[in-house]
Amino acid sequence: MLLIALAVFAGAFYIIHLKSLESKLVVLGKELALPHQMGLAGAVSLPVFWLAGAGAAVFWVLGATLFVIGSHAAFRELEGSDLEELLMEPV
């Protein structure tokens, strides 16, 4: 469902971009600028992303990334030249 929501979101932005090249969108007698159209499309898609569980997916990816980076850093051995730079001289 999240992939479908992302596809619809990207498609909406693409359609807005194509329509803005042809003519300006007029709503209630006022021109709606391109950033406002994109913002409206984003605001409408937020509930769809919430229903699709986008927040959980983002935090899952962040957690998995932190785990992989942390485990890589924990098992990395320092080289001999790195140890010499880490030693501090007495004051």
C-alpha positions in Angstrom: 0.0 0.0 0.0 2.9 2.3 0.7 4.3 1.8 -2.8 0.9 2.6 -4.3 0.7 5.8 -2.1 4.2 6.9 -3.3 3.3 6.2 -6.9 0.1 8.3 -6.7 2.0 11.0 -4.8 4.7 11.2 -7.5 2.1 11.0 -10.3 0.1 13.9 -8.8 3.3 16.0 -8.8 4.1 15.1 -12.4 0.5 15.9 -13.5 0.6 19.3 -11.7 4.0 20.0 -13.3 2.6 19.2 -16.8 -0.6 21.2 -16.2 1.4 24.2 -15.0 3.4 24.3 -18.3 0.1 24.5 -20.3 -1.8 27.1 -18.3 -2.4 28.6 -14.9 -4.9 26.9 -12.5 -7.6 29.3 -11.5 -9.7 28.6 -8.3 -12.5 30.9 -7.3 -11.2 33.6 -9.6 -7.6 33.5 -8.2 -4.5 32.0 -9.8 -3.1 29.2 -7.7 0.7 29.3 -8.0 2.8 26.1 -8.6 4.2 25.9 -5.0 0.6 26.2 -3.6 -0.6 23.4 -5.9 2.3 21.2 -4.8 1.6 22.0 -1.1 -2.1 21.2 -1.6 -1.2 17.8 -3.2 1.2 17.1 -0.3 -1.5 18.0 2.3 -4.1 15.8 0.6 -1.6 12.8 0.5 -0.6 13.0 4.2 -3.6 11.0 5.4 -2.9 8.3 2.7 0.7 8.0 3.9 -0.5 7.8 7.5 -2.9 5.0 6.6 -0.2 3.2 4.6 2.2 3.3 7.6 4.9 5.5 6.2 6.0 6.6 9.6 6.6 3.1 10.8 8.6 2.4 7.6 10.7 5.4 8.0 11.6 4.7 11.6 12.2 1.0 10.8 14.7 2.0 8.1 16.4 4.6 10.4 16.7 1.9 13.2 18.1 -0.7 10.8 20.6 1.9 9.4 21.8 2.9 12.9 22.2 -0.8 13.8 24.3 -1.6 10.7 26.4 1.5 11.1 26.9 0.9 14.8 27.8 -2.7 14.5 30.3 -1.9 11.7 31.9 0.8 13.9 32.0 -1.6 16.9 33.9 -4.3 15.1 36.3 -2.1 13.2 39.9 -2.4 14.3 42.0 0.7 14.6 45.2 0.7 12.6 48.6 1.4 14.1 48.8 4.9 12.8 45.3 5.7 14.3 46.5 4.6 17.8 49.4 7.0 17.8 47.1 9.9 17.0 44.8 9.0 19.9 47.5 9.0 22.5 47.6 12.2 24.6 50.7 13.8 25.9 50.9 14.7 29.6 50.6 18.4 30.5 
